[in-house]
Amino acid sequence: MQDLVSDATEMLSEMEGAEAEIRLLRNLCNMLSQQKQQQKKKKKKDEKSGAVSRSAAADSQEQQ
C-alpha cells in the first residue's frame, strides 16, 4: 500500500512539473508573439516615416 501511495505521489509531482513546463512554454510563446507584433508595427512605422522622409527630401531637392 505504501508503494502505491509513493508511486501516486511521484506521478502527481511529475504531472505538476509538466503543467508548470507547459505554462512556461505558453508564456514564452506569448512573449515571442507580442515581440513579433511589435517588430511588425515598428517596421510599418519606419517604412511610413522613411517614405515621408524620402518625399520630403525629394520636395526639398525640387525647391532648390
Buried (B, 14 or more C-beta within 10 A) or exposed (E): EEEEEEEEEEEEEEEEEEEEEEEEEEEEEEEEEEEEEEEEEEEEEEEEEEEEEEEEEEEEEEEE
